[in-house]
């Protein structure tokens, strides 16, 4: 619902009578504060909803930044820093204990002063930026981007714990904004970036930390009512808490009244735990929720008839129907077979999100025969239904469809596996009497760590070297799908993951060579470390799964079958070389990047502050210039799938 609000001020005139001919005068008039009247352009079908009488504040992504230290580089860091940045980092490292006796024993910082650390060729200072989606609770995670200030490459680097403050990064002596989060983790750089060749979006001096930030001080979301009525504010709070009651893992009620003053009723919103990964959807439901919950069946009937008469209202009507809840389902089902597409999809969307099993049949048909984004939307909705094994079988059939459909089907199946694993863990922990000891968030993390193949969805997940997930999807033609946001994942589609023989592939100026020979069932791998030293050679099983696990596995004195210890981005780069060299029949695809768009959107909503070190100095601009604001909702971006086209592949 996109209500347009207009505030109209009311003038108040004060007239002071002055007696003619009298020497005295009246008392000086005082200004009277008058609250503006808010007039909203709302369609009659949506009057009485919360969004028609209020305004949400704090719903834009929040830009956070900081200066961080990256360690573990391959001799590409340690260049000269601006004086203000160097002083800031020395102070921060001093507070961390760097340079003190016995501090950081066994690490690269042992026995070094902060200044020596900054000059070390294996360290670098970076600007860290992220966009925190609205309403993220404490400890919720997010992605970050990093940009080197004194390094030619961030390859192999790991970001040390960095404080993230509101707005752009600042140096010591400048304004220190509120700390909202922290960040750390290995850096993922574009695997197609060439050394010495800087191209737009493809550089080795910038990268990201996937799922490496976490919220320490959440921002509240505020709902400000147009009316300053106590009764109306109580009605709104009651409607929200009635529809979204406090559940497991929620520390407070969903809605809590704050104040009622000349600015209107103020209500604090807490996003429930079950919506923590979809905050935008929760806010849409709140905006479309009716303040008066009486007669929900009549409200649903009116909405269904309204969307039939005006299909252009389908999107808002769908949110309103879902906000009503399960009592609206009998009326929503009237739209499942409606001839016009917009009303039909509005009904199916509301029905699927309310877990109506009767929506499965129409959604399966659209998923098989639909066109464009309608088809992928049907796949996504199908995955949200419980529906039983028949839904899993329908999604498995779609794993052989074109690229966007098969990836959408995989994501839907992956979500279903996670839900099933959560239920199994709850049952096993409940039987052991330990259910109260595991938080819902930890339970979900445990459910995503490993998937045995023996499940209805047919997917298998392995955790490789603690660096990324390797998902096996034995359906359809071979495909390697790579994520570059959220949890790092490499997804192998197709039942046959063998490598072609004979074939040879080299990458990274021949530092990596992979060879298969006719008549053998093994592959020979030769790798020269970037840090120098003797080349490592080994023969492993000639299939993609074994090769990926060997490349990512770290060397260990206790493990005789040591791996190459490559990072996630290096493994992706090696897979790209395999695909380009024809050693596998699989193609390579990745998510379209949305993280930079989110950061640009967050930066555009704030004033970039340039903070000079001292009066008379030139400003040190640490914040990346914001780009064009994306047209999609940055709070709940939906990744698009595009084929990878390597830029100057090695």
C-alpha positions as CSV (number, residue, x, y, z in Angstrom):
1,X,0.0,0.0,0.0
2,X,1.5,3.3,-1.1
3,X,-0.5,5.9,0.7
4,X,0.5,9.5,-0.1
5,X,0.5,11.7,3.0
6,X,-0.1,15.5,3.0
7,X,0.3,17.6,6.1
8,X,-1.9,20.8,6.2
9,X,-1.1,23.4,8.8
10,X,-3.9,25.4,10.5
11,X,-3.2,29.0,11.1
12,X,-4.1,30.5,14.5
13,X,-4.6,34.2,14.7
14,X,-4.2,36.2,17.9
15,X,-5.8,39.6,18.1
16,X,-4.7,42.0,20.7
17,X,-7.2,44.8,21.5
18,X,-5.6,48.2,22.1
19,X,-7.8,50.8,23.8
20,X,-7.9,54.0,21.7
21,X,-6.3,56.8,23.5
22,X,-5.0,54.7,26.3
23,X,-1.4,54.6,27.2
24,X,-1.3,51.0,28.2
25,X,-1.3,48.0,25.9
26,X,-2.4,44.4,26.0
27,X,-0.3,41.3,26.8
28,X,1.9,40.1,24.0
29,X,0.4,37.1,22.2
30,X,2.1,33.8,22.5
31,X,2.4,31.4,19.5
32,X,0.1,28.4,19.8
33,X,1.6,25.0,18.7
34,X,-0.9,23.3,16.3
35,X,-0.4,19.8,15.1
36,X,-0.8,19.5,11.3
37,X,-3.7,17.5,9.9
38,X,-2.5,14.5,7.8
39,X,-4.5,13.7,4.7
40,X,-3.6,10.4,3.0
41,X,-4.5,9.4,-0.5
42,X,-5.7,5.8,0.3
43,X,-7.9,3.7,-1.9
44,X,-11.3,3.0,-0.1
45,X,-10.5,-0.7,-0.2
46,X,-7.6,-0.2,2.2
47,X,-9.0,2.3,4.6
48,X,-8.8,1.3,8.2
49,X,-5.4,-0.4,7.8
50,X,-2.4,0.6,9.9
51,X,-0.6,2.0,6.9
52,X,-3.5,4.3,6.0
53,X,-3.2,6.0,9.4
54,X,0.5,5.9,10.3
55,X,4.1,6.2,9.1
56,X,6.9,3.7,9.6
57,X,10.3,5.2,10.6
58,X,13.6,3.5,10.6
59,X,12.8,1.1,7.8
60,X,15.7,2.0,5.5
61,X,19.0,0.1,5.4
62,X,21.5,1.6,7.8
63,X,25.0,2.3,6.6
64,X,27.7,1.2,9.0
65,X,31.5,1.6,8.5
66,X,34.8,1.2,10.2
67,X,38.5,0.9,9.7
68,X,39.8,-2.6,10.0
69,X,43.0,-4.6,10.0
70,X,43.5,-7.5,7.5
71,X,46.2,-10.1,8.3
72,X,47.5,-13.2,6.4
73,X,48.2,-11.4,3.1
74,X,50.9,-12.8,0.7
75,X,53.3,-9.8,0.9
76,X,50.9,-7.4,-0.8
77,X,50.2,-5.0,2.0
78,X,52.1,-2.6,4.3
79,X,52.1,0.5,2.0
80,X,52.1,4.1,3.3
81,X,48.9,5.2,5.0
82,X,47.4,8.7,5.5
83,X,48.6,10.1,8.8
84,X,45.2,10.2,10.4
85,X,44.4,6.7,9.4
86,X,47.7,5.4,10.7
87,X,47.3,7.2,14.0
88,X,43.8,5.8,14.4
89,X,44.8,2.2,13.7
90,X,47.8,2.5,16.1
91,X,45.5,3.7,18.8
92,X,43.0,0.9,18.2
93,X,45.7,-1.8,18.2
94,X,47.1,-0.3,21.4
95,X,43.7,-0.6,23.1
96,X,43.6,-4.3,21.9
97,X,46.9,-5.0,23.6
98,X,49.1,-5.2,20.5
99,X,52.8,-4.6,21.5
100,X,52.4,-5.6,25.1
101,X,54.4,-8.5,26.5
102,X,53.0,-12.0,25.7
103,X,50.1,-10.6,23.7
104,X,48.9,-12.5,20.6
105,X,51.4,-15.3,21.2
106,X,51.6,-17.6,18.2
107,X,50.1,-15.1,15.8
108,X,51.6,-12.8,13.2
109,X,51.3,-9.9,15.7
110,X,53.5,-11.5,18.4
111,X,56.3,-9.2,19.5
112,X,55.4,-6.3,17.2
113,X,54.4,-2.8,18.0
114,X,51.3,-1.3,16.3
115,X,53.5,0.7,13.9
116,X,55.5,-2.4,13.0
117,X,52.2,-4.2,12.3
118,X,51.1,-1.4,9.9
119,X,54.3,-1.7,8.0
120,X,54.2,-5.5,7.8
121,X,53.8,-6.6,4.2
122,X,51.3,-9.3,5.2
123,X,48.8,-6.8,6.8
124,X,46.7,-4.0,5.4
125,X,44.2,-1.4,6.6
126,X,40.8,-1.6,5.0
127,X,37.6,0.4,5.0
128,X,34.7,-1.9,6.0
129,X,31.2,-1.1,5.0
130,X,27.8,-2.8,5.3
131,X,24.1,-2.0,5.1
132,X,22.2,-3.4,8.0
133,X,18.6,-4.2,7.0
134,X,15.9,-2.6,9.1
135,X,14.8,-4.2,12.3
136,X,17.6,-6.8,12.5
137,X,17.8,-8.2,16.1
138,X,21.0,-8.5,18.1
139,X,23.4,-11.1,16.8
140,X,21.8,-11.2,13.4
141,X,24.4,-11.6,10.7
142,X,25.0,-9.7,7.4
143,X,27.6,-9.3,4.6
144,X,30.3,-6.7,4.3
145,X,32.5,-5.1,1.7
146,X,36.1,-4.2,2.3
147,X,38.4,-1.8,0.4
148,X,42.2,-1.8,0.9
149,X,43.9,1.5,1.8
150,X,47.5,0.3,1.6
151,X,47.6,-3.0,-0.3
152,X,47.8,-4.2,-3.9
153,X,45.8,-7.3,-3.2
154,X,43.6,-8.7,-0.4
155,X,44.1,-12.3,-1.5
156,X,44.3,-14.7,1.4
157,X,43.5,-12.1,4.0
158,X,41.3,-12.3,7.1
159,X,39.6,-9.3,8.7
160,X,40.3,-9.0,12.4
161,X,37.4,-7.9,14.6
162,X,36.3,-4.4,13.6
163,X,33.8,-2.1,15.2
164,X,31.1,-0.8,12.8
165,X,29.7,2.7,13.5
166,X,26.8,4.5,12.0
167,X,27.6,6.3,8.8
168,X,31.0,6.7,7.1
169,X,34.3,5.6,8.6
170,X,36.0,8.2,10.8
171,X,39.6,8.8,12.1
172,X,40.7,9.5,15.6
173,X,39.7,13.0,16.7
174,X,36.6,13.1,14.5
175,X,33.0,12.6,15.4
176,X,32.6,9.0,16.8
177,X,29.2,7.7,15.9
178,X,27.2,5.0,17.7
179,X,28.6,1.4,17.4
180,X,25.9,-0.8,15.9
181,X,27.8,-4.0,15.0
182,X,31.1,-5.8,14.6
183,X,32.7,-7.8,11.8
184,X,35.4,-10.4,11.2
185,X,36.2,-13.3,8.9
186,X,38.0,-14.4,5.7
187,X,37.9,-12.1,2.7
188,X,36.3,-13.3,-0.5
189,X,37.7,-11.5,-3.6
190,X,36.5,-11.8,-7.2
191,X,38.0,-15.0,-8.5
192,X,38.3,-13.5,-12.0
193,X,40.3,-10.4,-11.0
194,X,43.6,-10.2,-12.8
195,X,46.8,-9.0,-11.0
196,X,47.7,-5.5,-12.2
197,X,44.5,-5.0,-14.1
198,X,41.9,-2.8,-12.4
199,X,38.5,-2.9,-14.1
200,X,35.1,-1.7,-12.9
201,X,33.8,-4.2,-10.3
202,X,36.7,-6.5,-10.8
203,X,39.7,-5.8,-8.5
204,X,41.9,-7.6,-6.0
205,X,42.0,-4.6,-3.7
206,X,38.3,-5.0,-2.8
207,X,36.4,-7.9,-1.5
208,X,33.7,-9.0,0.9
209,X,33.2,-11.0,4.1
210,X,30.2,-13.3,3.6
211,X,28.0,-13.4,6.7
212,X,30.8,-11.8,8.7
213,X,29.0,-9.0,10.4
214,X,26.7,-9.2,13.4
215,X,24.4,-6.7,15.1
216,X,25.4,-5.6,18.6
217,X,23.1,-2.6,19.1
218,X,19.8,-3.0,17.2
219,X,17.9,0.0,15.8
220,X,14.3,0.2,16.7
221,X,11.5,0.6,14.2
222,X,9.0,3.2,15.1
223,X,5.3,3.5,14.0
224,X,4.0,7.0,14.3
225,X,0.3,7.4,14.1
226,X,-1.3,10.4,12.4
227,X,-3.8,10.7,15.3
228,X,-2.6,11.6,18.8
229,X,-5.4,9.6,20.3
230,X,-4.5,7.2,23.2
231,X,-7.4,5.0,22.3
232,X,-6.3,4.7,18.6
233,X,-2.7,3.9,19.7
234,X,-4.0,1.2,22.1
235,X,-6.1,-0.3,19.2
236,X,-3.1,-0.4,16.9
237,X,-0.9,-2.1,19.6
238,X,-3.7,-4.6,20.3
239,X,-4.2,-5.4,16.6
240,X,-0.4,-6.0,16.0
241,X,0.1,-8.2,19.1
242,X,-3.1,-10.1,18.3
243,X,-1.9,-11.0,14.9
244,X,1.8,-11.4,15.8
245,X,1.9,-12.7,19.4
246,X,5.2,-13.0,21.3
247,X,6.7,-16.4,20.4
248,X,9.7,-18.5,21.3
249,X,12.9,-16.5,21.1
250,X,11.2,-13.1,21.2
251,X,12.4,-11.1,24.2
252,X,9.5,-8.6,24.1
253,X,6.1,-8.1,22.6
254,X,5.9,-7.3,18.9
255,X,4.3,-3.8,19.5
256,X,4.8,-1.6,22.6
257,X,3.2,1.9,23.0
258,X,5.7,4.7,23.7
259,X,4.2,8.2,23.9
260,X,1.3,10.2,22.6
261,X,2.1,13.9,21.9
262,X,1.7,16.5,19.3
263,X,3.6,14.4,16.8
264,X,1.1,11.5,17.1
265,X,1.1,8.1,18.8
266,X,4.5,6.4,18.8
267,X,4.7,2.6,18.9
268,X,8.0,0.6,19.0
269,X,8.0,-2.5,16.8
270,X,10.0,-5.6,17.4
271,X,10.4,-7.9,14.5
272,X,9.5,-11.5,15.6
273,X,12.1,-14.1,15.4
274,X,10.3,-16.0,12.7
275,X,10.5,-13.0,10.5
276,X,14.1,-12.1,11.2
277,X,15.3,-13.1,7.7
278,X,12.3,-11.4,6.0
279,X,11.9,-8.0,7.9
280,X,10.4,-6.4,4.8
281,X,7.6,-8.9,4.6
282,X,6.8,-8.4,8.3
283,X,6.6,-4.6,7.8
284,X,4.3,-5.0,4.8
285,X,2.0,-7.2,6.9
286,X,1.9,-4.6,9.7
287,X,1.1,-1.8,7.2
288,X,-1.7,-3.8,5.6
289,X,-3.2,-5.0,8.9
290,X,-6.7,-3.8,9.8
291,X,-6.8,-1.8,13.0
292,X,-10.3,-3.3,13.8
293,X,-10.0,-7.1,13.8
294,X,-13.8,-7.6,14.0
295,X,-15.5,-9.5,11.2
296,X,-12.4,-10.8,9.4
297,X,-14.5,-13.0,7.0
298,X,-16.4,-9.9,5.8
299,X,-13.2,-8.0,5.4
300,X,-11.7,-10.8,3.3
301,X,-14.8,-11.0,1.1
302,X,-14.7,-7.3,0.4
303,X,-11.0,-7.5,-0.5
304,X,-11.5,-10.5,-2.9
305,X,-14.4,-8.8,-4.6
306,X,-12.3,-5.6,-4.8
307,X,-9.3,-7.2,-6.5
308,X,-11.6,-9.0,-9.0
309,X,-13.0,-5.6,-9.9
310,X,-9.6,-3.8,-10.0
311,X,-6.8,-6.2,-10.7
312,X,-4.3,-3.4,-10.3
313,X,-4.9,-3.6,-6.5
314,X,-3.7,-7.2,-6.4
315,X,-0.4,-6.7,-4.6
316,X,-1.8,-4.6,-1.7
317,X,-4.9,-6.8,-1.5
318,X,-2.7,-9.9,-1.2
319,X,-0.9,-8.4,1.8
320,X,-4.2,-7.4,3.4
321,X,-5.6,-10.9,3.0
322,X,-2.5,-12.5,4.5
323,X,-2.6,-10.0,7.4
324,X,-6.1,-11.2,8.2
325,X,-4.8,-14.7,8.8
326,X,-6.2,-18.2,8.4
327,X,-9.9,-17.1,8.8
328,X,-9.6,-15.4,5.3
329,X,-8.7,-18.7,3.6
330,X,-12.3,-19.7,2.4
331,X,-12.5,-16.4,0.6
332,X,-8.9,-16.5,-0.7
333,X,-9.5,-19.8,-2.4
334,X,-12.0,-18.2,-4.7
335,X,-9.0,-16.6,-6.5
336,X,-6.9,-19.8,-7.0
337,X,-8.6,-20.6,-10.3
338,X,-9.6,-17.0,-11.3
339,X,-9.0,-16.4,-15.0
340,X,-7.0,-13.2,-14.7
341,X,-3.4,-13.7,-13.7
342,X,-2.9,-10.8,-11.2
343,X,-5.9,-11.7,-8.9
344,X,-5.0,-15.4,-9.2
345,X,-1.4,-14.8,-8.1
346,X,-2.5,-12.5,-5.3
347,X,-4.7,-15.3,-3.9
348,X,-2.1,-18.0,-4.3
349,X,0.6,-15.8,-2.7
350,X,-1.6,-15.1,0.4
351,X,-2.7,-18.8,0.5
352,X,0.8,-20.2,0.3
353,X,2.1,-17.9,2.9
354,X,-0.8,-18.9,5.2
355,X,0.2,-22.6,4.5
356,X,-3.0,-23.6,2.7
357,X,-2.3,-27.0,1.2
358,X,-5.0,-26.4,-1.5
359,X,-2.8,-23.8,-3.1
360,X,-0.2,-26.5,-4.0
361,X,-2.1,-27.7,-7.1
362,X,-2.5,-24.4,-8.9
363,X,1.1,-23.4,-7.9
364,X,2.5,-26.6,-9.4
365,X,0.7,-25.9,-12.7
366,X,2.0,-22.3,-12.9
367,X,5.5,-23.5,-11.9
368,X,5.4,-26.0,-14.8
369,X,3.8,-23.9,-17.5
370,X,4.2,-20.2,-16.4
371,X,6.3,-17.6,-18.1
372,X,9.1,-15.4,-16.8
373,X,9.1,-14.2,-13.2
374,X,5.6,-15.5,-12.6
375,X,7.0,-19.0,-12.9
376,X,9.9,-18.5,-10.4
377,X,7.5,-16.8,-8.0
378,X,5.3,-19.8,-8.1
379,X,8.3,-22.0,-7.4
380,X,9.2,-19.9,-4.4
381,X,5.7,-20.0,-3.0
382,X,5.5,-23.7,-3.6
383,X,8.6,-24.2,-1.4
384,X,6.9,-22.3,1.5
385,X,4.1,-24.8,1.8
386,X,4.3,-27.9,4.0
387,X,2.4,-29.9,1.5
388,X,4.1,-33.2,2.1
389,X,6.3,-35.3,-0.3
390,X,4.2,-34.3,-3.4
391,X,5.6,-30.8,-3.2
392,X,9.1,-32.1,-3.0
393,X,8.6,-34.3,-6.0
394,X,7.1,-31.3,-8.0
395,X,10.2,-29.2,-7.1
396,X,12.6,-32.0,-8.0
397,X,11.0,-32.1,-11.5
398,X,11.8,-28.5,-11.9
399,X,15.5,-29.1,-11.2
400,X,15.9,-30.0,-14.9
401,X,14.3,-26.8,-16.2
402,X,16.2,-23.6,-17.4
403,X,18.7,-21.9,-15.2
404,X,16.5,-19.5,-13.2
405,X,13.8,-22.0,-12.6
406,X,16.1,-24.8,-11.4
407,X,18.0,-22.5,-9.1
408,X,14.7,-21.3,-7.6
409,X,13.7,-24.9,-7.1
410,X,16.9,-25.7,-5.4
411,X,16.5,-22.7,-3.0
412,X,13.0,-23.8,-2.2
413,X,14.1,-27.4,-1.5
414,X,17.0,-26.1,0.6
415,X,14.6,-24.1,2.8
416,X,12.4,-27.2,3.1
417,X,15.4,-29.4,4.2
418,X,16.3,-26.8,6.9
419,X,12.7,-26.7,8.3
420,X,12.7,-30.5,8.4
421,X,16.0,-30.6,10.2
422,X,14.9,-28.1,12.7
423,X,11.8,-30.3,13.5
424,X,14.0,-33.3,13.9
425,X,16.4,-31.5,16.2
426,X,13.6,-30.3,18.3
427,X,12.2,-33.8,18.7
428,X,15.6,-35.3,19.6
429,X,16.5,-32.5,22.0
430,X,13.0,-32.7,23.6
431,X,13.4,-36.5,24.1
432,X,16.8,-35.9,25.8
433,X,15.3,-33.1,27.9
434,X,17.8,-30.5,26.5
435,X,15.4,-28.4,24.3
436,X,15.4,-25.5,26.7
437,X,19.2,-25.2,26.5
438,X,19.3,-24.5,22.7
439,X,18.1,-21.1,21.4
440,X,15.9,-21.1,18.3
441,X,18.6,-19.3,16.4
442,X,21.2,-21.8,17.3
443,X,18.8,-24.6,16.4
444,X,18.4,-23.1,12.9
445,X,22.2,-22.9,12.5
446,X,22.6,-26.5,13.5
447,X,20.0,-27.5,11.0
448,X,22.0,-26.0,8.2
449,X,25.4,-27.5,9.0
450,X,24.9,-30.9,7.4
451,X,22.2,-32.7,5.4
452,X,22.3,-36.4,4.9
453,X,21.1,-37.5,1.4
454,X,18.4,-39.6,3.0
455,X,15.6,-37.0,2.9
456,X,12.5,-36.3,0.8
457,X,14.2,-33.4,-0.9
458,X,17.1,-35.4,-2.3
459,X,19.7,-32.9,-1.4
460,X,23.0,-33.5,0.4
461,X,25.2,-30.9,2.2
462,X,28.7,-31.1,3.4
463,X,30.8,-28.5,5.3
464,X,34.1,-28.1,3.6
465,X,37.1,-27.1,5.7
466,X,34.9,-24.8,7.8
467,X,35.0,-22.4,4.8
468,X,31.8,-23.0,2.8
469,X,29.0,-25.5,2.2
470,X,29.1,-27.9,-0.7
471,X,25.5,-28.8,-1.7
472,X,24.9,-31.8,-4.0
473,X,21.7,-31.7,-6.1
474,X,21.7,-34.9,-8.2
475,X,19.1,-33.8,-10.8
476,X,19.3,-32.3,-14.3
477,X,22.3,-31.4,-16.4
478,X,25.7,-30.6,-14.7
479,X,25.9,-27.1,-13.3
480,X,28.1,-25.3,-10.8
481,X,26.2,-22.6,-8.9
482,X,28.1,-20.2,-6.6
483,X,26.7,-17.8,-4.1
484,X,28.4,-14.5,-3.3
485,X,26.2,-13.3,-0.4
486,X,25.0,-14.8,2.8
487,X,26.4,-18.3,3.6
488,X,29.2,-19.2,1.1
489,X,27.9,-22.2,-1.0
490,X,29.0,-24.1,-4.0
491,X,26.1,-26.1,-5.4
492,X,26.8,-29.0,-7.8
493,X,23.8,-29.9,-10.0
494,X,23.6,-33.3,-11.8
495,X,24.2,-36.9,-10.8
496,X,27.5,-37.2,-12.8
497,X,30.3,-35.2,-11.3
498,X,33.2,-37.0,-13.0
499,X,36.0,-35.2,-14.9
500,X,36.7,-35.6,-18.5
501,X,39.8,-37.6,-19.6
502,X,42.4,-36.8,-20.9
503,X,42.5,-33.1,-20.1
504,X,44.8,-30.6,-18.6
505,X,43.9,-27.2,-17.0
506,X,46.3,-24.5,-15.6
507,X,45.4,-21.4,-13.8
508,X,47.1,-18.4,-11.9
509,X,50.2,-18.2,-14.1
510,X,50.6,-22.0,-13.9
511,X,50.6,-22.0,-10.1
512,X,47.7,-24.5,-10.3
513,X,47.8,-27.4,-12.7
514,X,45.1,-30.2,-12.9
515,X,45.7,-33.2,-15.1
516,X,43.5,-36.2,-16.0
517,X,44.8,-39.2,-18.1
518,X,43.0,-41.8,-20.2
519,X,42.5,-45.1,-18.5
520,X,42.8,-43.8,-14.9
521,X,40.2,-42.9,-12.3
522,X,42.3,-40.2,-10.6
523,X,43.4,-36.6,-11.2
524,X,46.8,-35.2,-10.6
525,X,47.0,-31.8,-8.9
526,X,50.0,-29.6,-8.7
527,X,50.0,-26.3,-6.7
528,X,52.7,-23.7,-6.0
529,X,51.9,-21.6,-2.9
530,X,51.8,-17.8,-3.4
531,X,54.1,-17.5,-0.4
532,X,56.8,-19.5,-2.2
533,X,58.2,-22.8,-1.3
534,X,58.1,-26.2,-2.9
535,X,55.2,-27.2,-5.2
536,X,52.6,-29.6,-3.7
537,X,51.6,-32.6,-5.9
538,X,48.9,-35.2,-5.2
539,X,46.6,-37.7,-6.9
540,X,43.0,-37.5,-5.9
541,X,39.7,-39.1,-7.1
542,X,38.7,-37.7,-10.5
543,X,35.4,-36.1,-9.6
544,X,34.4,-32.6,-8.7
545,X,33.3,-33.4,-5.1
546,X,36.7,-35.0,-4.2
547,X,38.6,-32.2,-6.0
548,X,36.8,-29.4,-4.3
549,X,37.2,-30.9,-0.8
550,X,41.0,-31.5,-1.5
551,X,41.5,-27.9,-2.7
552,X,39.7,-26.4,0.4
553,X,41.0,-28.7,3.1
554,X,43.8,-27.2,5.3
555,X,47.1,-28.8,5.8
556,X,47.5,-30.4,9.3
557,X,50.5,-32.1,11.0
558,X,48.0,-34.6,12.4
559,X,46.4,-35.4,9.0
560,X,48.5,-37.2,6.5
561,X,45.9,-36.4,3.7
562,X,46.6,-32.7,3.8
563,X,44.8,-30.4,1.3
564,X,45.8,-27.2,-0.5
565,X,44.2,-24.9,2.0
566,X,42.6,-22.6,-0.7
567,X,40.1,-20.0,0.2
568,X,36.5,-20.0,-1.0
569,X,37.3,-17.4,-3.8
570,X,40.3,-19.5,-4.9
571,X,38.2,-22.6,-5.1
572,X,35.7,-20.7,-7.2
573,X,38.5,-19.5,-9.5
574,X,39.8,-23.0,-9.9
575,X,36.3,-24.3,-10.8
576,X,36.0,-21.5,-13.4
577,X,39.3,-22.7,-14.9
578,X,38.0,-26.3,-15.0
579,X,34.8,-25.2,-16.8
580,X,36.7,-22.9,-19.3
581,X,39.2,-25.7,-20.0
582,X,36.6,-28.2,-20.8
583,X,37.5,-30.7,-18.0
584,X,33.9,-30.8,-16.9
585,X,30.7,-30.6,-18.9
586,X,29.1,-28.4,-16.2
587,X,28.5,-24.7,-16.8
588,X,29.2,-22.0,-14.1
589,X,26.6,-19.5,-12.7
590,X,26.4,-17.2,-9.8
591,X,24.0,-14.9,-8.0
592,X,23.8,-11.3,-9.2
593,X,25.4,-9.1,-6.6
594,X,23.0,-7.1,-4.5
595,X,25.2,-6.1,-1.6
596,X,26.8,-3.1,-3.2
597,X,23.3,-1.9,-4.2
598,X,22.2,-2.1,-0.6
599,X,25.2,-0.1,0.6
600,X,24.6,2.5,-2.1
601,X,21.0,2.8,-1.0
602,X,21.9,3.2,2.7
603,X,24.6,5.7,1.9
604,X,22.3,7.8,-0.3
605,X,19.9,8.2,2.6
606,X,22.6,9.8,4.8
607,X,24.9,12.8,4.5
608,X,28.5,11.7,3.8
609,X,30.7,13.5,6.3
610,X,34.3,14.4,5.4
611,X,36.2,14.7,8.6
612,X,39.6,16.4,8.5
613,X,42.2,15.3,11.0
614,X,42.8,18.9,12.3
615,X,41.8,22.4,11.2
616,X,43.4,23.4,7.9
617,X,44.0,19.8,6.7
618,X,42.4,18.5,3.6
619,X,39.5,16.2,4.3
620,X,40.1,12.5,4.3
621,X,37.2,10.9,2.4
622,X,36.9,7.3,3.6
623,X,33.3,6.6,2.4
624,X,32.8,5.1,-1.0
625,X,30.8,7.4,-3.2
626,X,27.2,6.2,-3.3
627,X,26.0,5.0,-6.7
628,X,22.5,4.9,-8.2
629,X,19.9,3.8,-5.8
630,X,18.5,0.4,-6.8
631,X,14.8,0.3,-7.8
632,X,14.2,-2.9,-5.8
633,X,13.5,-3.0,-2.1
634,X,17.0,-2.9,-0.6
635,X,15.7,-4.3,2.7
636,X,14.6,-7.6,1.2
637,X,16.7,-8.0,-2.1
638,X,16.0,-11.1,-4.2
639,X,19.1,-12.5,-5.8
640,X,19.0,-12.9,-9.6
641,X,20.8,-15.7,-11.3
642,X,23.2,-14.9,-14.2
643,X,25.8,-16.9,-16.0
644,X,29.4,-15.9,-15.1
645,X,31.3,-14.3,-17.9
646,X,35.0,-14.2,-16.6
647,X,36.9,-11.0,-17.2
648,X,40.3,-11.9,-18.5
649,X,40.1,-15.4,-17.0
650,X,43.4,-17.0,-16.0
